[in-house]
Amino acid sequence: MGLGFAVGVFGVLILAHAAYSTIQYRGLLKIMEEEFSGPPMTVLAEVLLGLGLCMWAGLTVPGKFLSIHPDSEENRCGTEVE
């Protein structure tokens, strides 16, 4: 478990908290009989932060990208059958 994995888990937790906060906010608006026009700015900031962390983790955790070109030297397994 490296740093990237921990950042990804933290990003998912932030996204879950943003979803929970939005649900709570909608419930509060129903009690106050007000119309829901969108989530508060703090929730939007949480969503953007969580999305950024998850994207960063998704790009760094898998490791080195390899070429998908069929003639690439990175795709060679060793001996070649003709």
N, C-alpha and C positions, 0 to 999 in steps of 0.2 A: 504494500500500500504506500504509494508515493504521495507527493504533494499534490499532483494533478488529480488523483482520485479523491483526496480529502476536499479539494476545492470543488469538485463536482458534487460531492455529497452535500457540502455546505450550500451550493447553488440550488440543489433540489429542495433542501430545507427552507431556503428563503422563498422559493416559489410556492411551497406548500403553505407557508405562513401568509403570503400575499393572498392566496385563495381563501384561507380561513378568515382573514381580515375583511375581505370583500363580502363573504357570507354574513359575517357579524354586522357589517355596515348596512347591508340590505335589510337585515332583521331589525336593526335600530330604526331605519327609515320607515319600515312598515308600522312599527309601534307609534312613531311620531306622525304617521299618516302623510308622509312626504313622498314625492316621486323620485325614483332612482334615475339619475341622469348620467351616472358613471362613477367609477371608484375614485377615492380621494387621490391626490397627487402623491402622497407617501406610498400608497399601494402601487401606483404606476412606477415609482422609482424602485420599489422592491422588485417588481417584475423585470424591469430592465437590468438591474444588478444581477438577479438570479439567472436571467437568460444569458447575460454576458459570461458569468462564471461557468455555467453549464457548457456553453459553446467553447470556451477556452479549455475546459477539461476534456471535452469530446475531441478536440484537435490534438491535445498533448498526451493523453493517456494511451491511445493505441500504439504509439511508437513511431518508427520511421516509415514514411510512405515509400512504396516500391513502384517501379514503373509497370504499367499494364501493357506496354507495347510488346507485341509477340516476339520481336527480334532483339529485345533488350538482353544484355548480358546478365542482368540481375535475375532473369527468369530461368536461367540454365540450372538444371538439376545435377549435372555432372556429365555422365556419358550420354551421347546422343545416338539414338537409333535411327537408321535410315531405311 
